């Protein structure tokens, strides 16, 4: 069962800014790319990105912006996983 949720315009804008920012971490850019790809309801979070997003949310070393992207990505994951 696919998850019908898509990335909001606000999070998509944040994701685009993250991808364009040369100081953004590789983790933040991966989450941003995933969030942008999920603007279409036919795309959902893969298990590798789910794991990454979960680790980001559990860590204190990531910014609120990166955690926001992680939360968005996780909310669009496959509900059966």
C-alpha positions, 0 to 999 in steps of 0.5 A: 500500500503506497502512502498518499502523502506528498511533500508540502510546498513549505518543506519543498522550498526548504529542501531546495534551499538545502540542496543549493547551500554549499554548507549543507551536510551530505545527510541534509542533502540526501533528505532534501532530495528525498523530500523533493522526489516525494512531491509526486504521490507515486514516490515514497521513502525507501528503507535506507532513507527511512533509517537515515531520517530516524537516526537524524531525529534521534541525534542531537547533532543535527539542525532543526532544518535537517530534522524537519526534512527527516520528519517529512521524509518519515511521514511519507514512508511505507506504512507496512515497514 
